[in-house]
Amino acid sequence: MKLTQSVFSAYYSAKNSVQNFLKREDGVTAIEYAIVAAGVAAVVVFVFRDGGAFSDALTGIFDRLSTQLDGLLQPSTTP
């Protein structure tokens, strides 16, 4: 009698543990965040890659700023 109760108790304990494991969503959420992070990283690499449109636009902007600043900082030759 005591052995049967122990077996049933172990069975229900194992069953409850498996059910609780299957109901938990912590791991699923972490995987979802990892997938989103990988997608964002891919977009960032694509946008900021060498020779990309965004990179070329930023280079153009900074080149124009540099030229204008050089012109402003040059000493004036007129008295």
LOMAR-438246 format. One record per residue (C-alpha): residue number from 1; z, y, x. Coordinates in pm, 1 decimal, padded with zeros to 6 digits. Each point is the difference from the previous one (the first is absolute). Layout:
<atoms>
+-----+----------+----------+----------+
: seq :       zz :       yy :       xx :
+-----+----------+----------+----------+
: NUM :        Z :        Y :        X :
...
+-----+----------+----------+----------+
</atoms>
This chain:
<atoms>
+-----+----------+----------+----------+
: seq :       zz :       yy :       xx :
+-----+----------+----------+----------+
:   1 :  00000.0 :  00000.0 :  00000.0 :
:   2 :  00093.7 :  00241.1 :  00275.5 :
:   3 : -00317.6 : -00080.3 :  00196.2 :
:   4 : -00218.4 :  00071.4 : -00304.0 :
:   5 :  00165.3 :  00339.1 : -00048.9 :
:   6 : -00055.4 :  00083.3 :  00365.8 :
:   7 : -00367.9 : -00093.7 : -00021.8 :
:   8 : -00051.5 :  00208.8 : -00314.8 :
:   9 :  00191.2 :  00288.6 :  00153.2 :
:  10 : -00216.0 : -00012.3 :  00313.5 :
:  11 : -00316.0 : -00024.4 : -00213.8 :
:  12 :  00089.2 :  00305.0 : -00209.5 :
:  13 :  00106.3 :  00193.8 :  00307.9 :
:  14 : -00331.5 : -00073.8 :  00173.7 :
:  15 : -00192.9 :  00079.2 : -00319.8 :
:  16 :  00177.1 :  00335.5 : -00037.2 :
:  17 : -00059.6 :  00083.8 :  00366.2 :
:  18 : -00373.5 : -00069.0 : -00031.8 :
:  19 : -00023.6 :  00201.3 : -00322.4 :
:  20 :  00182.3 :  00294.7 :  00159.3 :
:  21 : -00228.3 : -00019.9 :  00303.3 :
:  22 : -00310.1 :  00008.5 : -00220.1 :
:  23 :  00131.6 :  00294.9 : -00204.6 :
:  24 :  00072.7 :  00219.5 :  00303.4 :
:  25 : -00267.2 :  00258.2 :  00068.7 :
:  26 :  00125.6 :  00150.2 :  00326.1 :
:  27 : -00257.6 : -00181.3 :  00210.1 :
:  28 : -00282.0 :  00085.6 : -00238.7 :
:  29 :  00085.5 :  00369.1 :  00020.3 :
:  30 :  00005.3 : -00012.7 :  00380.5 :
:  31 : -00341.9 : -00165.9 :  00002.9 :
:  32 : -00137.1 :  00263.8 : -00237.8 :
:  33 :  00127.9 :  00278.0 :  00225.6 :
:  34 : -00154.6 : -00170.1 :  00303.6 :
:  35 : -00337.6 : -00018.6 : -00176.6 :
:  36 :  00019.2 :  00368.1 : -00097.4 :
:  37 :  00099.4 :  00097.3 :  00355.4 :
:  38 : -00294.1 : -00196.9 :  00141.3 :
:  39 : -00235.4 :  00177.1 : -00242.2 :
:  40 :  00133.9 :  00342.6 :  00093.0 :
:  41 : -00030.4 : -00084.1 :  00370.2 :
:  42 : -00362.3 : -00107.4 : -00050.0 :
:  43 : -00080.0 :  00328.0 : -00177.9 :
:  44 :  00168.7 :  00204.9 :  00273.0 :
:  45 : -00193.0 : -00183.1 :  00271.8 :
:  46 : -00325.6 :  00046.9 : -00191.6 :
:  47 :  00055.7 :  00371.7 : -00061.9 :
:  48 :  00124.9 :  00089.6 :  00349.2 :
:  49 : -00229.3 : -00226.0 :  00203.1 :
:  50 : -00198.2 :  00148.3 :  00286.3 :
:  51 : -00329.1 :  00146.9 : -00120.6 :
:  52 :  00102.0 : -00001.1 : -00365.9 :
:  53 : -00072.3 :  00291.7 : -00232.0 :
:  54 :  00364.0 :  00109.0 : -00015.0 :
:  55 :  00039.4 : -00021.4 :  00375.6 :
:  56 : -00318.3 :  00204.2 :  00050.2 :
:  57 :  00119.0 :  00262.9 : -00249.7 :
:  58 :  00335.7 :  00035.9 :  00175.6 :
:  59 : -00170.3 :  00022.3 :  00338.1 :
:  60 : -00227.6 :  00276.3 : -00132.7 :
:  61 :  00291.4 :  00195.2 : -00143.0 :
:  62 :  00200.0 : -00019.5 :  00322.6 :
:  63 : -00305.3 :  00089.8 :  00209.8 :
:  64 : -00056.7 :  00314.3 : -00211.5 :
:  65 :  00368.3 :  00092.4 :  00021.9 :
:  66 : -00004.0 : -00049.6 :  00375.0 :
:  67 : -00308.5 :  00219.2 :  00037.7 :
:  68 :  00151.5 :  00275.4 : -00214.1 :
:  69 :  00332.2 : -00012.9 :  00184.8 :
:  70 : -00178.7 :  00011.2 :  00335.3 :
:  71 : -00188.5 :  00308.2 : -00121.4 :
:  72 :  00320.3 :  00168.1 : -00114.1 :
:  73 :  00190.2 : -00078.1 :  00318.0 :
:  74 : -00274.9 :  00115.9 :  00239.7 :
:  75 :  00081.9 :  00334.3 :  00155.7 :
:  76 : -00209.1 :  00279.3 : -00142.3 :
:  77 : -00253.0 :  00161.1 :  00241.2 :
:  78 : -00026.0 :  00330.5 : -00187.8 :
:  79 :  00232.5 :  00278.7 :  00125.0 :
+-----+----------+----------+----------+
</atoms>
